[in-house]
Amino acid sequence: MSILAQIPIPRTLKAKSRIYDLKNRLDWGEPALTIIDVRDRRDYNVSHITGAVSMPMSELVKRALKSLELSRDIYIYGYTDEVTVEAAEKLRNVGYINVTELEGGVAAWKAADYPIEGVNVAIIA
């Protein structure tokens, strides 16, 4: 067996991913991915997908270019799927090649009862 046969070939991410795709990848411990939440920090602090990093839309490109390789696998989500598409396009336009839009974002993640982080805000009457 040649050494080339043992080297895994990186797969290209699809433009859109379902939450189940990301959850499966996380469960199998597949490395080298980043989850980006482009909502404002207040909403991020209330709840976000476990392991996601906050990069609000206004800071997205600048912060991503400073901290992530252009070949990094990126799962991105915002308030709506439309915002998510816009954020993904911003990254693709500056050279990121493996960006996938997480359909449904944090709302779909919560609906599936997947782990979230954040502060639960309780209203005391």
C-alpha positions in Angstrom: 0.0 0.0 0.0 1.4 3.4 -1.0 1.6 6.3 1.5 -0.7 8.3 -0.8 -3.4 5.7 -0.2 -3.3 6.4 3.5 -3.6 10.2 3.3 -7.2 11.3 3.6 -8.5 13.4 0.8 -10.3 16.5 2.2 -13.9 16.7 1.1 -15.4 19.9 -0.2 -18.2 21.2 1.8 -21.6 21.8 0.2 -22.9 25.3 0.0 -25.6 24.4 2.5 -25.6 22.0 5.4 -28.3 20.6 7.7 -27.8 20.7 11.4 -27.6 16.9 11.4 -24.6 17.1 9.1 -22.7 19.3 11.6 -23.9 17.3 14.6 -22.7 14.0 13.0 -19.3 15.6 12.2 -18.9 16.8 15.8 -20.0 13.5 17.2 -17.3 11.7 15.2 -14.7 14.2 16.4 -13.8 15.3 12.9 -11.2 18.1 13.4 -10.5 21.3 11.6 -13.8 23.0 11.5 -15.1 26.3 12.9 -18.7 27.3 13.7 -19.3 31.0 13.3 -22.3 32.8 14.7 -22.8 36.2 12.9 -25.6 37.5 15.2 -24.8 40.3 17.6 -23.0 39.5 20.8 -26.0 39.9 23.0 -27.9 37.2 21.2 -24.8 35.1 21.0 -24.4 35.4 24.8 -28.0 34.3 25.4 -27.6 31.1 23.4 -25.4 29.7 20.7 -24.4 26.4 19.3 -21.8 24.8 21.6 -18.4 25.6 20.3 -19.5 28.4 18.0 -17.5 31.6 17.9 -19.0 35.1 17.8 -18.1 37.1 14.7 -20.9 39.7 14.2 -21.6 40.5 10.6 -19.9 44.0 10.9 -16.6 42.3 12.0 -16.9 39.0 10.1 -14.4 39.4 7.3 -11.8 41.3 9.3 -11.8 38.8 12.2 -12.0 35.7 9.9 -9.0 36.8 7.9 -7.0 37.4 11.1 -7.8 34.1 12.6 -8.8 31.4 10.1 -7.0 29.8 7.1 -8.7 30.2 3.8 -9.0 26.4 3.5 -10.6 26.0 7.0 -14.0 24.3 7.0 -16.5 26.9 8.2 -20.1 26.3 9.3 -21.9 29.7 9.5 -25.3 30.9 10.8 -27.1 34.1 11.5 -30.6 35.2 12.5 -32.2 33.9 9.3 -31.2 31.7 6.4 -31.0 34.9 4.3 -28.5 36.5 6.7 -26.6 33.3 6.7 -26.3 33.3 2.9 -25.1 36.9 3.0 -22.4 36.1 5.6 -21.2 33.0 3.7 -20.9 35.1 0.5 -18.8 37.7 2.3 -16.4 35.0 3.3 -16.4 33.3 -0.2 -15.7 36.7 -1.8 -12.5 37.1 0.2 -11.2 33.6 -0.7 -12.6 31.1 1.8 -13.3 27.9 -0.1 -15.0 25.6 2.4 -17.9 27.7 3.8 -21.3 26.1 4.4 -24.5 27.7 5.4 -26.1 26.0 8.4 -29.8 25.9 7.5 -32.0 26.9 10.4 -29.2 28.1 12.5 -29.4 28.1 16.3 -33.2 27.8 16.2 -33.0 24.5 14.3 -30.2 23.3 16.6 -32.3 24.0 19.7 -35.4 22.4 18.1 -33.4 19.2 17.7 -32.4 19.4 21.3 -28.7 19.6 20.5 -26.3 21.2 23.0 -26.2 25.0 23.3 -24.2 27.4 25.5 -25.2 30.7 26.9 -27.0 32.5 29.6 -30.6 31.5 30.2 -32.4 34.7 30.9 -35.2 34.1 33.5 -37.9 36.7 34.0 -38.9 37.0 37.6 -42.4 38.3 38.1 
